């Protein structure tokens, strides 16, 4: 079995020539030994693998595009539909809650019925939902479309990430999973640019923003129809179906996440993603509020800072993609965690002003690329076997989004009462996830892809 992660192979020379990853091969006496394999370069990746990575990875693009479009379009729809602030809050909450539920359900269905069947169905639903939001004639249709879009993007994400991992050639898995985060960043930039272009068009601008998501969903739906099912999933499914003993594991069952072999990785990844996301979500959801209400600057200034942060974060995501399959992965992780913690400390040490908030976002953007959601995506593919992979990722996504929704209710109160408490909380949160990743998650064994047994050595990531 080849490991997704790279390991330092004893006896390998230091420097660029020592870029190796390992796989287990049989040795005499039935024992396993690690065979060193040079890490392949991206230019050697077949076009077919890029095609799967792009089409499945578009789940991340559509996720970011839908969330940001919803926020912008609701403001542009405000006068036409008579939306109050309460209504806007309700629609935003509905999108978040249905995303969480969709991830939980979609992940489970993806392990049980296959990747292709689920992500084709979710893309049909996403196209329908975005069409409803783009052409909504009434408030009721707006609510219905939001429910459908939230559920479908949530259901699509864990299944698509599993598809990328399973279809990636040996030596490319980590990088292609990380590529989905690059697409996520690209969606943010594209949607922000579109928002600037149509921002003065009122209702029409909101419809055009949803039209962008609709066109992307239809294009991905048409192209995904040509993708075959995951070979790894089909083999694992056939193997599971062929077993007849009563002690066999119900592959993909939700209850298996609480099996003693998986409960450790499951809880660890849920806490890692959920707690780190508190910092990321605060910046994304309340960053502008902090700039305008606490730092007392203009929305345009906040927009300029956010644009700079986006560019830096995109570059960091590309760098993570290039380093995630190297033996130095955890060195980058620790460096990223330290930067992210330092970012949370900036407003505490220097007060809440434009400079400290900008430093907070920039350091978090760089650090989070190596010690945040991207790392969670990679670990989620490594720590669970094929028929439990998208179930686990869907469940941890559900926990994370629900935790973010609850935190969003308390964050404005913390800002109003004094933001120092908020940033102390975020400092503790990011320190916790960095320690959790370094001290515990990296030591967890990698799951064999087509069984429910672990096959690995320690310190593989």
Residue pairs with C-beta under 8 A, 6 or more apart in sequence:
1 23
1 24
1 448
1 449
1 455
2 21
2 22
2 23
2 24
2 37
2 170
2 171
3 21
3 22
3 23
3 24
3 382
3 446
3 456
3 460
4 165
4 173
4 174
4 325
4 378
4 381
4 382
4 446
5 21
5 174
5 325
5 329
5 378
5 382
5 446
5 460
5 461
6 19
6 20
6 21
6 22
6 39
6 174
6 325
6 326
6 327
6 329
7 20
7 21
7 22
7 34
7 327
7 457
7 459
7 460
7 461
8 20
8 327
9 18
9 20
9 22
9 34
9 36
9 327
12 18
12 20
12 36
18 327
19 38
19 39
19 326
19 327
20 36
20 37
20 38
20 39
20 327
21 36
21 37
21 39
21 171
21 325
21 327
22 34
22 35
22 36
22 37
22 460
23 34
23 35
23 37
23 170
24 32
24 33
24 34
24 35
24 455
24 456
25 32
25 33
25 34
25 35
26 32
27 33
32 455
34 457
37 170
37 171
39 171
39 325
39 326
40 169
40 170
40 171
40 172
42 172
42 175
42 322
45 169
45 172
45 176
46 169
49 167
49 168
49 169
49 172
49 176
51 227
52 163
52 164
52 167
52 168
52 227
53 164
53 168
53 176
53 179
53 180
54 179
54 183
55 220
55 223
55 224
55 227
56 119
56 160
56 161
56 163
56 164
56 167
56 180
56 224
56 227
57 160
57 164
57 176
57 179
57 180
57 183
58 160
58 183
58 216
58 220
59 119
59 153
59 156
59 157
59 159
59 160
59 161
59 180
60 157
60 160
60 180
60 181
60 183
60 184
60 187
61 183
61 184
61 186
61 187
61 216
62 126
62 153
62 156
62 187
62 213
62 216
62 217
62 220
63 99
63 153
63 156
63 157
63 184
63 187
64 184
64 185
64 187
64 188
64 191
65 187
65 190
65 191
65 212
65 213
65 216
66 95
66 126
66 130
66 149
66 150
66 153
66 213
67 95
68 187
68 188
68 191
68 192
68 195
69 191
69 209
69 210
69 212
69 213
70 91
70 92
70 95
70 146
70 149
71 92
72 191
72 195
72 199
72 206
72 209
73 133
73 205
73 206
73 207
73 209
73 210
74 83
74 88
74 91
74 92
74 206
75 88
75 206
76 198
76 199
76 201
76 202
76 203
76 205
76 206
76 209
77 83
77 136
77 142
77 203
77 206
78 88
79 202
79 203
80 202
80 203
81 87
81 136
81 138
81 139
81 142
82 139
83 91
83 139
87 139
91 142
91 143
91 146
93 405
94 143
94 146
94 147
94 150
95 146
95 149
95 150
96 150
96 401
96 404
96 405
96 408
97 150
97 401
97 402
97 405
98 146
98 147
98 149
98 150
98 151
98 154
99 150
99 151
99 153
99 154
99 397
99 401
100 154
100 397
100 398
100 400
100 401
100 402
100 405
101 151
101 154
101 398
102 122
102 150
102 151
102 152
102 153
102 154
102 155
102 156
103 154
103 155
103 157
103 158
103 393
103 394
103 395
103 397
103 398
103 401
104 154
104 394
104 395
104 397
104 398
105 151
105 155
105 394
106 118
106 122
106 154
106 155
106 156
106 157
106 158
106 159
106 390
106 394
107 155
107 158
107 159
107 390
107 391
107 392
107 393
107 394
107 395
107 397
108 252
108 254
108 390
108 391
108 394
109 118
109 155
109 159
110 118
110 119
110 158
110 159
110 162
110 390
110 391
110 394
111 162
111 251
111 252
111 386
111 387
111 388
111 389
111 390
111 391
112 251
112 252
114 229
114 230
114 233
114 234
114 237
115 159
115 160
115 162
115 163
115 166
115 229
115 230
115 233
115 390
116 163
116 224
116 227
116 228
116 229
116 230
117 229
118 155
118 156
118 159
119 156
119 159
119 160
119 163
119 224
120 221
120 224
120 225
122 152
122 153
122 155
122 156
122 159
123 152
123 156
123 217
123 220
123 221
123 224
124 221
125 148
125 151
125 152
125 155
126 148
126 149
126 152
126 153
126 156
126 217
127 214
127 217
127 218
127 221
128 148
129 145
129 146
129 147
129 148
129 149
129 152
130 145
130 149
130 210
130 213
130 214
130 217
131 145
131 214
132 141
132 142
132 144
132 145
132 148
133 142
133 145
133 146
133 149
133 210
134 207
134 210
134 211
134 213
134 214
135 207
136 142
136 145
154 394
154 397
154 401
155 394
157 393
157 394
157 397
158 380
158 389
158 390
158 391
158 393
158 394
158 397
159 390
160 180
161 177
161 180
161 377
161 380
161 381
161 390
161 393
162 230
162 233
162 381
162 386
162 389
162 390
162 393
163 227
163 230
164 173
164 176
164 177
164 179
164 180
165 173
165 176
165 177
165 381
165 389
166 230
166 231
166 232
166 233
166 386
166 389
166 449
167 230
167 231
167 232
168 176
168 177
171 325
172 325
173 325
173 381
174 324
174 325
174 329
174 378
175 321
175 322
175 324
175 325
177 324
177 377
177 378
177 381
178 317
178 320
178 321
178 324
178 374
178 377
178 378
179 321
180 377
181 317
181 320
181 321
181 369
181 373
181 374
181 377
182 314
182 317
182 318
182 321
184 317
185 310
185 313
185 314
185 317
186 314
188 310
189 310
189 314
190 212
191 209
191 212
192 306
192 307
192 310
194 208
194 209
194 212
195 205
195 209
198 204
198 205
198 206
198 208
198 209
199 205
201 208
232 386
232 449
232 450
233 386
233 387
235 386
235 450
236 251
236 385
236 386
236 387
236 449
236 450
236 451
237 251
237 387
239 450
239 451
240 248
240 249
240 251
240 387
249 256
249 259
249 452
250 256
251 387
251 388
251 452
252 387
252 388
252 391
253 391
254 391
254 395
256 262
256 388
256 391
256 452
257 263
257 266
257 388
257 391
257 392
257 395
258 266
261 452
261 454
262 384
262 388
262 392
264 444
265 379
265 383
265 384
265 392
265 441
265 444
266 392
266 395
266 396
268 436
268 440
268 441
268 444
269 376
269 379
269 380
269 383
269 392
269 396
269 441
270 395
270 396
270 399
270 400
271 432
271 433
271 436
272 375
272 376
272 379
272 433
272 436
272 437
272 441
273 373
273 376
273 396
273 397
273 399
273 400
274 396
274 399
274 400
274 403
274 404
275 403
275 429
275 430
275 432
275 433
276 340
276 368
276 371
276 372
276 373
276 376
276 429
276 430
276 433
277 372
277 373
277 400
277 403
277 404
278 403
278 404
278 407
278 425
278 426
278 429
279 340
279 344
279 364
279 368
279 426
279 429
279 430
280 364
280 368
280 372
280 373
281 404
281 407
281 408
282 407
282 411
282 422
282 426
283 360
283 361
283 364
285 408
285 411
286 411
286 412
286 415
287 302
287 306
287 357
287 361
288 299
288 302
288 303
288 306
289 412
289 415
290 352
290 357
290 415
290 419
291 297
291 299
291 301
291 302
291 305
291 354
291 357
292 298
292 299
292 302
293 415
294 352
294 415
294 419
295 352
295 353
295 354
295 357
297 354
301 354
305 354
305 357
305 358
305 361
306 361
308 358
308 362
309 358
309 361
309 362
309 365
310 365
312 362
312 365
312 366
313 365
313 366
313 368
313 369
316 365
316 366
316 368
316 369
316 370
317 369
317 374
319 369
320 332
320 369
320 370
320 374
323 329
323 332
323 370
324 332
324 374
324 375
324 378
329 461
330 438
330 442
330 461
332 370
333 370
333 371
333 375
333 434
333 437
333 438
333 442
334 371
334 434
334 438
335 367
335 370
336 366
336 367
336 368
336 369
336 370
336 371
336 372
337 367
337 370
337 371
337 430
337 433
337 434
337 437
337 438
338 367
338 434
339 363
339 364
339 366
339 367
340 363
340 364
340 366
340 367
340 368
340 371
340 372
340 430
340 434
341 367
341 427
341 430
341 431
341 434
342 363
342 367
343 359
343 360
343 361
343 362
343 363
343 364
343 367
343 430
344 360
344 364
344 423
344 426
344 427
344 429
344 430
345 423
345 427
346 356
346 357
346 359
346 360
346 363
347 356
347 357
347 360
347 419
347 420
347 423
348 420
348 423
348 424
348 427
349 356
350 356
350 359
352 419
360 423
364 430
367 430
368 374
371 433
371 434
371 437
372 433
375 437
376 396
377 393
379 441
379 461
380 389
380 392
380 393
380 396
381 389
381 393
382 446
382 447
382 461
383 392
383 441
383 444
383 446
383 447
384 391
384 392
384 393
384 447
385 447
385 448
385 449
385 450
385 451
385 452
386 449
386 450
388 447
388 452
411 422
414 421
414 422
414 425
415 422
441 461
442 459
442 461
443 458
443 459
445 454
445 455
445 456
445 457
445 458
445 460
446 454
446 455
446 456
446 460
446 461
447 453
447 454
447 455
448 454
448 455
